[in-house]
Structures are given as structure tokens and as C-alpha cells.
Amino acid sequence: MAGLTILGSAFAGNVLAEPADDAVAKLNELSRQAEQTTEAMHAAQLDLDKKLAAAKAADVKHEAAAAAAEAAKGDLATYQTSVDQIAAAQYMGGRTDGIDAILTADSPQSLIDQLSVQRVMASEMAAQMANFHSASDSATKAEADSAKLASEAKTAAEQAAAVRADLQSKQSKLQVQIAIVKSRYTALTPSQ
């Protein structure tokens, strides 16, 4: 009978001690999870800061590229004026091929002069058109590149902010769970 009493009291002691042991184990596990989440949140904050700095740098590059695009558009306007003047001169001066010069020349020297002028005009027009196309391509590429950089940096920063917000939410939930376990632990009687 005494053996049953000792066995019964040992069993009762284990039963009574289990809620406290469970609470301590749960508290330890939640504390470990909270610590891991805090570390992950710190890493996410560092990543967010880095990506925000990259986004800011991309915005600066975007502004510089936009200024370069505006400068290229200014060059484009200059070349457009030159191309327009050449086109108007050719239109007003008639055909620009050598046959027209042969048919309208008063003398061999006049023919040579007309052909020389036409050659200079043709090379000038070709150079202006090449510059026009180059400036147009540069402006288009600068705008596209800067817009792409800014968009990628903004997306990266938004993703980093979302990760950080998710980790903050997880940390808040863990803090609530820790508070619940602590309150249950403190509510236990000393004999438990």
C-alpha cells in the first residue's frame, strides 16, 4: 500500500509539473523563433536599405539620362532644321542629279561648278541625315535605359519592403504568443 502511495504521488507530481514544463518549453521555443525572426528582420532591413539606396541612385541616373535625352532632342531639332533647309534648297533648285546639270549648263566650267555644288550638297545632306538618325537613336535609347533602371530599382525596393513587412507581422504574432505563454506560466500555482 505504501508503494502505491509513493507511485501515485510520483505520478501526480509529474502530472502537476507538466503544465509548467510545457509552458517553459513553449516559451523557449517561441523565444527562439522570435530571435530568429528578429535576425531575419534585421537582415531584411539592411537589404531594404541597400535596395532603397540603389533605387535612389537609379533615380539620379534616370534624371541624368532624361537630361541627356533632352539634350539629344535639342540636337535632333538642330539637325531637323538643317535637313529641312537642305530639302527646301533642293526643291527650289530643281533636280540634283548629274543629267540635270549637263542639260542646264551654259559652259563646261558651269557644268563643273554645278556638279561640285551638287556633290557638296549631297555629302552635307548625307552627313546631316546621319547625325539626325544618330541623335534620334541616342535620345530613344537614353530614355528607354533610364526608365528600365528606375523601374527595376523601384520593384526591388518594393519587394524588400514587402519581405520586411511580412517579417514584422510574424514578429508581432510571436510577441503575442510569448505574452500568452508568459501569462499562463505566471497563472500557474507554485505547486503546479
C-alpha positions in Angstrom: 0.0 0.0 0.0 2.9 2.3 0.8 4.3 1.5 -2.6 1.1 2.5 -4.3 1.1 5.8 -2.4 4.6 6.6 -3.4 3.9 5.6 -7.0 0.7 7.6 -7.0 2.4 10.7 -5.6 5.2 10.4 -8.1 2.7 10.2 -10.9 0.7 13.1 -9.5 3.8 15.1 -9.2 4.7 14.5 -12.8 1.1 15.4 -13.9 1.2 18.6 -11.9 4.7 19.6 -13.2 3.8 19.0 -16.8 1.9 22.3 -17.3 4.9 24.3 -16.1 7.3 22.2 -18.1 5.1 22.6 -21.2 4.8 26.4 -20.6 8.6 26.7 -20.2 9.3 24.6 -23.3 6.7 26.6 -25.3 8.2 29.9 -24.1 11.7 28.7 -25.0 10.5 27.7 -28.5 8.7 31.0 -29.1 11.7 32.9 -27.8 13.9 31.1 -30.2 11.5 31.8 -33.1 11.3 35.4 -32.1 15.1 35.7 -32.0 15.3 34.2 -35.5 12.6 36.4 -36.8 14.3 39.5 -35.3 17.6 38.5 -37.0 15.8 37.9 -40.3 14.0 41.3 -39.9 17.4 43.0 -39.3 18.8 41.4 -42.5 15.6 42.4 -44.4 16.0 46.0 -43.1 19.7 46.0 -44.3 18.5 44.6 -47.7 15.7 47.2 -47.9 18.2 50.0 -47.1 20.5 48.8 -49.8 17.7 48.5 -52.4 16.4 51.9 -51.4 19.8 53.3 -52.0 20.0 51.6 -55.3 16.6 53.0 -56.2 17.7 56.5 -55.3 20.9 56.0 -57.4 18.8 54.8 -60.3 16.5 57.8 -59.9 19.6 60.0 -60.1 20.8 58.1 -63.2 17.3 58.4 -64.6 17.3 62.2 -64.2 20.8 62.4 -65.8 19.6 60.2 -68.7 16.4 62.3 -69.0 18.7 65.4 -69.3 20.8 63.6 -71.9 17.6 62.7 -73.8 16.5 66.3 -73.7 19.9 67.4 -75.0 19.7 64.8 -77.7 16.2 66.1 -78.6 17.8 69.6 -78.8 20.4 68.2 -81.2 17.6 66.5 -83.1 15.8 69.8 -83.5 19.0 71.4 -84.8 19.6 68.6 -87.3 15.9 68.7 -88.3 16.3 72.4 -89.2 19.4 71.6 -91.3 17.6 68.7 -93.0 14.6 70.9 -93.7 16.8 73.7 -95.2 18.6 71.2 -97.4 15.4 69.7 -98.6 14.0 73.2 -99.3 17.1 74.1 -101.2 16.9 71.0 -103.3 13.3 71.5 -104.0 13.8 75.1 -105.1 16.9 74.3 -107.0 15.4 71.5 -109.1 16.8 68.0 -109.6 20.2 67.2 -108.1 21.4 64.5 -110.5 24.2 65.0 -113.0 21.9 64.8 -116.0 20.1 67.9 -115.0 23.5 69.7 -114.6 24.5 68.6 -118.1 21.3 69.7 -119.7 21.3 73.1 -118.0 25.0 74.0 -118.1 25.9 77.1 -120.2 29.5 76.0 -120.4 31.9 73.3 -119.4 33.0 75.4 -116.4 29.4 75.9 -115.4 28.9 72.1 -115.6 31.9 71.5 -113.3 30.7 74.2 -110.9 27.1 72.7 -110.8 28.4 69.2 -110.3 30.8 70.4 -107.5 27.9 72.2 -105.7 25.7 69.2 -106.0 28.4 66.8 -104.7 29.0 69.1 -101.7 25.2 69.4 -101.1 24.7 65.7 -101.3 27.6 64.9 -98.9 26.3 67.7 -96.5 22.8 66.3 -96.6 24.1 62.7 -96.0 26.1 63.9 -93.0 23.2 65.8 -91.6 20.8 62.9 -92.1 23.3 60.5 -90.4 23.7 63.0 -87.5 19.9 63.3 -87.3 19.4 59.5 -87.1 22.2 59.1 -84.6 20.7 61.8 -82.3 17.3 60.3 -82.6 18.6 56.8 -81.7 20.6 58.2 -78.8 17.6 60.0 -77.4 15.4 57.0 -77.7 18.0 54.6 -76.1 18.7 57.0 -73.2 15.1 57.3 -72.3 14.4 53.6 -72.5 17.5 52.7 -70.5 16.8 55.2 -67.7 13.2 54.1 -67.5 14.2 50.5 -67.2 16.8 51.2 -64.5 14.3 53.2 -62.4 11.6 50.6 -62.8 13.9 47.7 -61.8 15.2 49.6 -58.7 11.7 50.5 -57.7 10.5 46.9 -58.0 13.4 45.6 -55.9 12.7 48.2 -53.2 9.0 47.3 -53.1 9.9 43.6 -52.8 12.3 44.2 -50.0 9.7 46.3 -48.2 7.1 43.5 -48.6 9.6 41.0 -47.1 10.3 43.3 -44.2 6.5 43.9 -43.5 5.9 40.2 -43.6 8.7 39.6 -41.0 7.3 42.4 -38.8 3.9 40.8 -38.9 5.4 37.4 -37.9 7.4 39.0 -35.1 4.3 40.7 -33.8 2.4 37.4 -33.8 5.3 35.7 -31.9 5.3 38.5 -29.3 1.6 37.9 -28.7 2.2 34.2 -28.4 5.0 34.8 -25.9 2.8 37.1 -23.9 0.1 34.5 -23.8 2.5 31.7 -22.7 4.1 34.0 -20.0 0.6 34.9 -18.6 -0.3 31.2 -18.5 3.0 30.5 -16.8 2.6 33.2 -14.2 -1.0 32.0 -13.6 0.2 28.6 -12.5 0.3 28.0 -8.8 3.6 27.2 -7.1 2.6 23.6 -6.6 2.0 23.2 -10.4 
